[in-house]
Amino acid sequence: MRSNYFLPFFMGSIFWFSSCQPKEIKQTEKTPAAYQPGSFGYDLNFLQNHDRVLVLKNESGQAQVLVSAKYQGKVFTSTANGLNGKSFGWINYKAFTAPKDPHMSAYGGENRLWLGPEGNKFSLYFKPGVPMEFANWVTPPAIDTESWNIISQNKRSASMQKEATFLNYAGTELKTRLTRRIQILENADIEEMLPVKVTGNLQTVGFTSNNAITNTGEQAWTKITGAPCLWLLDMFNPSPQTTIIIPHETKGTTKIATTDYFGEIPADRIKFKKDVLLFKADGKTRGKLGLGPERAKPIAGSYDAQNNVLTIIQFEVIKTATYLNQAWNTQQNPFHGDAVNAYNDGPLTDGSQMGPFYELESVSPAAFLSPGQTLHHQHSVFHFTGDTTALNQIAEELLGISLEQTQAAFK
């Protein structure tokens, strides 16, 4: 096990509270009718009907992040422009009052934690021995329906925790402690982390999710028993002019990306540039792709030309680590998988559709942990909107492609 798997999880001073129930951070509110659909205020008011959500704010109060312990520690959404600003996360409003789905409670969320593997002979989503088909696919309750506990909070951060036991396809019980710390970032933090210059003609919001899994059982997690991984999924609102942008390593013996998770992605929806992959994210055709650690870089993003929003995600990639195969297949090598994924939602064969939305995802290495050991995975999200020239400079610096080239790819 590489020593850098076990990084310190909590940074700075933390305020501990005796209550484990969510506490709302107060703010001035308008009536729900005062906010337009698509605004942060609209989504805040909607979610307050279902949960005592937490609102994290930066120093100016314009950048805000909405967090829920009741809904599995999710970051539901964020904004760069206060309550009237655009809400960046996708929320599935109808799921909150619909009958419980036996497979997945699809509430949405701009940043949520799942565990992998979804498939392979150590899957956490299929009971031992059952065929790996949709009828038998079930998301574990700890990451689907059960509430988490708040262990600390202040105006800028919240830490949440969940004790849970998972049964994998091989019949191994995995006793775990899951922990998430969500922190909103100031512009100075964003400039240091990426690094880019946040000029005065840009509005921005950024946050980090520090995620951890601890082996609380008495058995080591190995290639014999199976091991989980941390899986971060960001759900965003698509537009007809949204493009996912994934930089990749040009050297390597593997193919650039796996593009046939749900059937091969049509050639008119994916473009391979010299060192950048472009994927159309309009929420109209279902498709998923992934890059292994040999090809993946620790950054990806998207550009919504219709709404002039540049989104960046930053995460950890350990080139020499073992990443898990998540395909619904027990015959493939379970220890050869992706480090970064992207998904575009679309109608199913029966015409129904959960979204539309699109996803950017990162995955940790396999958690080969002895009892008491912990694996960490940091995943950060940034949104920039405003002056197109400034947005273009950030895209070129971080993603290696101009916004003009990005928009031209699918014309």
GUKE-282584 format. One line per field, with one value per residue (C-alpha): residue number from 0; x, y, z. Coordinates in steps of 0.05 Angstrom, whole numbers, always signed. Layout:
<torbas>
pos <- (NUM, ...)
xx <- (X, ...)
yy <- (Y, ...)
zz <- (Z, ...)
</torbas>
This chain:
<torbas>
pos <- (0, 1, 2, 3, 4, 5, 6, 7, 8, 9, 10, 11, 12, 13, 14, 15, 16, 17, 18, 19, 20, 21, 22, 23, 24, 25, 26, 27, 28, 29, 30, 31, 32, 33, 34, 35, 36, 37, 38, 39, 40, 41, 42, 43, 44, 45, 46, 47, 48, 49, 50, 51, 52, 53, 54, 55, 56, 57, 58, 59, 60, 61, 62, 63, 64, 65, 66, 67, 68, 69, 70, 71, 72, 73, 74, 75, 76, 77, 78, 79, 80, 81, 82, 83, 84, 85, 86, 87, 88, 89, 90, 91, 92, 93, 94, 95, 96, 97, 98, 99, 100, 101, 102, 103, 104, 105, 106, 107, 108, 109, 110, 111, 112, 113, 114, 115, 116, 117, 118, 119, 120, 121, 122, 123, 124, 125, 126, 127, 128, 129, 130, 131, 132, 133, 134, 135, 136, 137, 138, 139, 140, 141, 142, 143, 144, 145, 146, 147, 148, 149, 150, 151, 152, 153, 154, 155, 156, 157, 158, 159, 160, 161, 162, 163, 164, 165, 166, 167, 168, 169, 170, 171, 172, 173, 174, 175, 176, 177, 178, 179, 180, 181, 182, 183, 184, 185, 186, 187, 188, 189, 190, 191, 192, 193, 194, 195, 196, 197, 198, 199, 200, 201, 202, 203, 204, 205, 206, 207, 208, 209, 210, 211, 212, 213, 214, 215, 216, 217, 218, 219, 220, 221, 222, 223, 224, 225, 226, 227, 228, 229, 230, 231, 232, 233, 234, 235, 236, 237, 238, 239, 240, 241, 242, 243, 244, 245, 246, 247, 248, 249, 250, 251, 252, 253, 254, 255, 256, 257, 258, 259, 260, 261, 262, 263, 264, 265, 266, 267, 268, 269, 270, 271, 272, 273, 274, 275, 276, 277, 278, 279, 280, 281, 282, 283, 284, 285, 286, 287, 288, 289, 290, 291, 292, 293, 294, 295, 296, 297, 298, 299, 300, 301, 302, 303, 304, 305, 306, 307, 308, 309, 310, 311, 312, 313, 314, 315, 316, 317, 318, 319, 320, 321, 322, 323, 324, 325, 326, 327, 328, 329, 330, 331, 332, 333, 334, 335, 336, 337, 338, 339, 340, 341, 342, 343, 344, 345, 346, 347, 348, 349, 350, 351, 352, 353, 354, 355, 356, 357, 358, 359, 360, 361, 362, 363, 364, 365, 366, 367, 368, 369, 370, 371, 372, 373, 374, 375, 376, 377, 378, 379, 380, 381, 382, 383, 384, 385, 386, 387, 388, 389, 390, 391, 392, 393, 394, 395, 396, 397, 398, 399, 400, 401, 402, 403, 404, 405, 406, 407, 408, 409, 410)
xx <- (+0, +29, +37, +3, -62, -67, -66, -91, -166, -185, -148, -151, -195, -260, -319, -352, -426, -463, -522, -516, -576, -571, -574, -595, -550, -598, -603, -651, -702, -755, -819, -811, -850, -796, -743, -743, -735, -661, -639, -604, -659, -711, -673, -659, -732, -751, -701, -721, -789, -754, -692, -658, -603, -536, -516, -441, -418, -353, -333, -372, -434, -444, -413, -457, -460, -520, -505, -551, -535, -604, -591, -526, -480, -493, -474, -540, -521, -480, -482, -432, -484, -525, -597, -616, -556, -557, -561, -507, -527, -581, -638, -691, -751, -800, -759, -773, -847, -848, -856, -790, -751, -725, -659, -638, -665, -645, -649, -593, -537, -477, -429, -447, -408, -420, -376, -351, -346, -414, -400, -347, -343, -336, -396, -432, -496, -514, -528, -481, -498, -554, -548, -518, -578, -619, -675, -624, -585, -595, -557, -536, -580, -522, -507, -578, -632, -603, -585, -515, -492, -463, -400, -379, -401, -387, -403, -353, -351, -390, -364, -411, -403, -437, -423, -446, -435, -435, -440, -403, -417, -363, -400, -351, -378, -343, -352, -338, -338, -350, -332, -341, -318, -346, -313, -329, -268, -248, -222, -151, -159, -183, -125, -76, -108, -118, -78, -111, -125, -197, -206, -258, -301, -313, -362, -340, -355, -312, -314, -275, -302, -252, -277, -252, -267, -242, -241, -276, -280, -231, -213, -165, -192, -151, -154, -183, -239, -251, -242, -286, -267, -292, -333, -351, -406, -424, -492, -502, -556, -543, -558, -556, -488, -453, -389, -350, -275, -226, -151, -111, -40, -14, +36, +13, -2, -76, -132, -151, -220, -272, -332, -381, -410, -481, -465, -413, -419, -436, -378, -416, -420, -347, -284, -211, -164, -88, -91, -164, -227, -293, -361, -428, -468, -538, -578, -608, -569, -547, -473, -415, -339, -279, -204, -157, -102, -49, -88, -125, -101, -125, -172, -232, -288, -344, -367, -439, -437, -512, -505, -432, -410, -342, -339, -275, -266, -200, -184, -129, -100, -47, -15, +14, -49, -101, -168, -230, -268, -341, -372, -429, -386, -356, -307, -265, -205, -236, -172, -165, -212, -222, -200, -246, -313, -365, -438, -491, -563, -615, -680, -682, -709, -779, -775, -770, -714, -689, -659, -636, -568, -495, -441, -367, -339, -274, -256, -205, -158, -181, -183, -137, -141, -123, -169, -166, -135, -165, -163, -176, -198, -205, -251, -262, -313, -306, -354, -335, -382, -376, -326, -315, -243, -226, -263, -225, -158, -177, -199, -134, -91, -127, -159, -112, -165, -199, -274, -278, -248, -294, -357, -335, -325, -398, -423)
yy <- (+0, +67, +114, +172, +133, +152, +228, +268, +277, +334, +400, +460, +471, +431, +449, +388, +385, +339, +330, +285, +315, +367, +439, +494, +555, +613, +662, +715, +682, +704, +666, +608, +645, +700, +655, +630, +555, +543, +591, +572, +604, +561, +497, +518, +530, +464, +424, +459, +426, +358, +370, +419, +432, +467, +527, +540, +609, +643, +709, +751, +709, +704, +635, +584, +508, +468, +405, +351, +300, +268, +253, +215, +274, +302, +369, +382, +445, +509, +580, +636, +692, +684, +663, +692, +661, +599, +533, +488, +419, +375, +359, +306, +341, +285, +233, +265, +247, +188, +116, +86, +57, -13, +0, +71, +134, +184, +250, +280, +321, +360, +317, +250, +192, +121, +60, +14, -35, -32, -96, -152, -212, -166, -121, -84, -77, -150, -204, -264, -311, -272, -255, -186, -155, -93, -130, -151, -85, -50, +10, -3, +37, +72, +110, +112, +125, +127, +191, +208, +241, +311, +308, +382, +444, +518, +571, +545, +470, +409, +339, +278, +205, +138, +69, +14, -59, -80, -150, -160, -210, -257, -261, -218, -171, -104, -65, +8, +79, +131, +204, +266, +337, +390, +458, +519, +556, +629, +655, +654, +580, +567, +606, +564, +496, +499, +547, +602, +676, +692, +762, +812, +800, +728, +698, +633, +580, +522, +468, +407, +341, +301, +230, +171, +98, +60, -15, -24, -99, -154, -179, -147, -127, -163, -188, -252, -221, -162, -88, -27, +41, +112, +137, +211, +230, +301, +312, +376, +407, +399, +445, +434, +468, +431, +393, +349, +360, +307, +319, +254, +229, +220, +166, +96, +28, +26, +55, +125, +109, +55, +80, +21, +18, +24, +8, +44, +120, +145, +178, +243, +250, +239, +271, +253, +312, +306, +303, +320, +279, +316, +286, +318, +328, +350, +299, +269, +204, +156, +140, +131, +131, +120, +129, +85, +113, +106, +155, +198, +266, +294, +343, +345, +394, +418, +481, +502, +554, +568, +591, +611, +565, +531, +474, +442, +380, +364, +297, +249, +198, +149, +120, +58, +40, -13, +13, -31, -56, -34, -70, -118, -178, -231, -257, -195, -176, -142, -103, -65, -5, +69, +129, +180, +173, +216, +201, +234, +217, +200, +162, +88, +38, +47, +123, +139, +182, +199, +266, +299, +309, +294, +269, +278, +224, +205, +140, +123, +64, -1, +3, -55, -40, -77, -69, +3, +31, +88, +108, +180, +211, +286, +312, +386, +423, +493, +535, +598, +645, +715, +745, +696, +718, +702, +635, +617, +631, +584, +530, +534, +533, +476, +434, +447, +471, +536, +547, +562, +494, +461, +492, +477, +403, +384, +435)
zz <- (+0, -20, +38, +0, +3, +77, +76, +136, +127, +173, +164, +209, +270, +273, +317, +347, +363, +410, +362, +302, +267, +210, +233, +186, +176, +175, +118, +92, +46, -2, -15, -64, -117, -117, -147, -218, -233, -246, -192, -127, -86, -121, -106, -34, -21, -53, -11, +53, +45, +52, +96, +143, +92, +105, +64, +62, +39, +21, +51, +0, +8, -67, -74, -38, -32, -10, +31, +59, +113, +107, +34, +43, +52, -18, -45, -80, -117, -116, -143, -158, -153, -90, -84, -152, -187, -231, -194, -223, -196, -225, -177, -193, -162, -176, -139, -71, -72, -120, -96, -75, -134, -118, -154, -138, -105, -159, -121, -162, -133, -157, -116, -85, -57, -81, -72, -126, -156, -188, -228, -230, -183, -122, -139, -82, -123, -135, -84, -88, -145, -179, -254, -266, -300, -284, -248, -194, -190, -122, -94, -22, +27, +62, -3, -29, +24, +95, +132, +152, +217, +220, +263, +254, +217, +211, +159, +109, +120, +143, +161, +158, +174, +164, +193, +146, +127, +54, +25, -40, -96, -69, -2, +37, +91, +88, +153, +140, +165, +110, +121, +79, +92, +46, +45, +3, -24, -28, -94, -66, -51, -123, -152, -112, -125, -200, -209, -249, -241, -220, -250, -228, -289, -270, -220, -190, -138, -116, -63, -42, -19, +22, +25, +66, +78, +139, +148, +215, +211, +232, +163, +113, +45, -8, -80, -51, -9, -55, -38, -48, -78, -68, -127, -135, -184, -204, -237, -277, -321, -395, -453, -529, -529, -471, -484, -435, -441, -415, -424, -428, -431, -503, -485, -467, -494, -477, -519, -499, -471, -460, -499, -500, -430, -457, -529, -571, -568, -639, -675, -682, -606, -588, -616, -603, -609, -599, -523, -508, -512, -527, -511, -528, -463, -485, -445, -508, -521, -466, -466, -418, -425, -380, -378, -339, -294, -349, -392, -341, -317, -250, -284, -329, -345, -389, -424, -432, -488, -482, -409, -413, -356, -352, -302, -277, -233, -200, -167, -149, -198, -175, -237, -204, -164, -177, -202, -204, -265, -255, -315, -303, -320, -274, -326, -338, -296, -234, -220, -285, -289, -298, -257, -290, -324, -360, -373, -417, -401, -453, -463, -449, -500, -472, -481, -407, -380, -310, -330, -372, -338, -349, -302, -289, -243, -209, -174, -121, -124, -93, -17, +1, +75, +138, +199, +223, +159, +119, +46, +24, -41, -54, -109, -122, -165, -194, -237, -274, -311, -340, -389, -446, -458, -386, -389, -452, -419, -361, -410, -449, -387, -351, -406, -464, -513, -531, -523, -597, -614, -564, -594, -665, -652, -658, -709)
</torbas>
